[in-house]
Amino acid sequence: MIADVLAEATSRMDRAVEAAKEDFASVRTGRANPQMFQKVLVDYYGTPTPLQQLAALANPEARTLIVTPYDKSALKAIEDAIREIPNLGANPTNDGSLIRITMPELTTERRKEYVKIVKTKAEDAKVRVRGIRRQIKDDLDALKDEVGEDDIARGEKELDALTKVHVEKIDEALKHKEAELLEV
């Protein structure tokens, strides 16, 4: 019983760490990266559609990204969606068959701003992990009638260790992203 609850905790915390890493990937660094556009929704015939479903993304150079739509009629909608991305600072150019995005060079001030954004995302992820810990602890407390208090205490210690490991994973991902952002 306790092992099942802890397995669920591990699974949920792993998903929270992966979600944090995906959030980090969406923050722009000095290089063009197709992952920055993974959460972009394009208004395609009145339906918000992920950009990856409408176009191929290629990265021919360090600061250039090429978006090739599968349906040429979606070109304008894709261009508008890219233009509306906050904190991108790029101006997409449309040549009638594809969209070319050249990322401007990041200033030191802008890099520090992005580091703050990533730290906020990391803190949100840690809050999610701690929220999962709280829910799982409540689940363990509900098992007191079925198992002994010693087993519950052991389970809580394992839960605390799990929480610590997952928070450290988030901190490690944050450290890597921060180094990537500050790299000139």
N, C-alpha and C positions, 0 to 999 in steps of 0.2 A: 504493500500500500504506500508506504513512505517513498520507496524507490520509484514508484510510478509518478508520484507528485513531483519528486526531484527531477525525473526525466522530462516531465512537462516543463518545469522551470528552465532546465537547460535548453530545451528546444525554443521556448519563447525568448529567452535572453539571447540566444544565438541569432534569432531573427532580428532582434532589436539592434544588435551589433552590425549585422549586415545592412540594415536600413540606415544606420549612421554612416557606414562607409559609402553607401550610394548617395546620401546627402552630401558628403564631403566631395564626391566626384563631380557633383553638379556645380560646385564653386569653381570659378575659372582661375587658372594659373596663367603664366606667361605663354603657354602653348595652347594651340587649338586642340580640343579633345572632343570626340563625338559624344562622350558621356555627359558633357555639359548640357546636351540637348535631350537627354532621356526623359525629362519631365515636361517637355514642351508639348502643349496641346494645340492643334491646328483646327480652326473652325472649317471643317470639310463638309460642305452641303448641310450646314446647320448642326452638325454633330461634332463635339470636341473629340478629336482623334489624335493619338500619339504620333509624333513626327516620324518615328521609326517605321510605322505602318504605311506612311505615305511617300517616303523617300529613302534613298541610300545616302549614307554619309561617308565621305572619304576625306582623308587627311594627307594631302600630297606634300605639304610643307609644315614646318613647325608652327607657324602662326596662321595658316590658311586652312579653311574647311570648305569642302564642296558638297552641296546638297543637290542631289539629282532626283527630282520627283518621278514617281512611277506614272503619275497622271499629270500631263502638262497643264491641265486646267486648274490644278491645285497650286500652281506656282505662286500666284499673287497671295493666296491665303497663307502659304508657308512663309513667304517673305514678311508678311505682316506679323505673324506669330513670332518670328525670330526677332523682329524689330522691337517687339513689346517685352522681351526678356529683360527683367531687372538686372542691374549690375553687369551687363555684358559689355556695353560701350563700343560695340561693333556696328558697322553699317553694312548690311547685306546688299550685294549688287546682283541684279537679275539680268541675264543676257538672253532671255527668251526660252532657254532649255534647261538651265541650271542656275543655282544661286551660289555665289562665291562670297565667303565671309572671311575677311582678314581681321585678325584680332590686333588691336592696338597694343603697343608696348605698355606694360604696367608701370606706374610710378611707385615710388617707395611708399608714399602716403596711401595709395590705393591698395597696395599689398597688405599694409597693416590693417586697413579696413576689412579686407577679406579674411585676415587671420581672426579678427573679432567675430565675424560672421560664423566662421568654422568653430570657434570656441563656444559660441552660443548653441550651435547645432550639437556639439559634443555634450554640452551640459543638458540639453533636452534629451539626448539619448541616455545619459546616466539617470535622469529622472525616470525615464521609461523602465530601465532595468530595475531601479529601486521600487517602482510601482509594482512590477511583476513580483519582486521579492515579498512585498507587503501582501499581495494577493495569495501567494503560495504559503506564506506564514499563516494566514488565516485558514487556508486549507489544511495545513498541518495541525493547527489548533482544533479544528473540527474533528480530527481523528483521535483526540485524547480518550474518547470513550472506548475506542476499538483497540488501541495499542497503549503501551505504557508510557509514562512521562519521560523515562530515560530514552526511549526510542525517539520521542518527539524532540527532546533536547539534542540528541545526536543529529537528527534530521535538520534542525535549525542551524546547527554548526556547519553542516554540509551546505545548506542554503546560503549561509553567510560567505562561505568559501567560494561558492559558485558566483555569487554577486560580485565579490572582490575580483575574481578572474575576469569576468565580463567587463567590469568598469576599467580594469587595466587594459583590456583589448581596445576599448574605446579611446583611452588615453594614448595608447601606442599608435592607433590610426590617426589621432589628432596630431601627434608629434610628427609623423611622416608628412601629413598634409601641410602642416605649418612650415616644415623645412622646404617642401616643394613650392609653397607660396613665396617664401622669402628668398628663394634662389633666383639670382639675377641672370 
